[in-house]
Amino acid sequence: MRFDDVFQKRMRRALLDRGLVLATLLADLLAGKVSADRVAAIVSGGKPGMRPEEKLRWALDQIERRRKLLDAGDDAYGRCESCGVDLGEAALGEMPWADRCRAHSG
């Protein structure tokens, strides 16, 4: 793997933390404790027209896919899924669940 152990552990922790935030937000949304606007402020991406709970589930799936790649030592973690360019440690440090470079992030 092209990342050292310290960086990998930091990314794993950040992915797990983000997953916890999203799972809690989903539970709160389903319980009527938060609004769709709050979800929209936290989660971007997904397909147009997705309901807030669908966006959260999509984001949780994205986190899980990234975590599995990282845990498997797969070289695809930290690379753009469209063009394969390395996203770099700085970008991953900001958003460990990133799966696209700026050119392909839409």
Residue pairs with C-beta under 8 A, 6 or more apart in sequence:
1 8
1 73
1 75
2 75
2 78
2 86
3 11
3 77
3 78
3 89
7 89
8 70
10 93
11 70
11 77
11 92
11 96
12 67
12 70
12 71
14 96
15 63
15 66
15 67
15 70
15 96
15 97
16 67
18 63
18 96
18 97
19 60
19 63
19 64
19 67
21 42
22 42
22 43
22 56
22 59
22 60
22 63
23 60
25 34
25 38
25 39
25 42
25 56
26 53
26 56
26 57
26 60
28 34
29 36
29 38
29 39
29 52
29 53
29 56
30 53
36 51
36 52
39 52
39 55
39 56
40 52
40 55
43 55
43 56
43 58
43 59
45 55
45 58
45 59
45 62
46 54
46 55
46 58
46 59
47 58
50 58
59 97
62 97
62 99
63 97
65 99
66 77
66 96
66 97
66 99
68 74
69 76
69 77
70 77
78 86
78 87
78 88
78 89
78 92
78 98
79 85
79 86
79 87
80 87
80 99
80 100
80 101
80 103
80 104
81 99
81 100
81 104
82 100
82 101
82 103
82 104
83 101
83 103
83 104
85 101
87 98
87 101
91 98
92 98
100 106
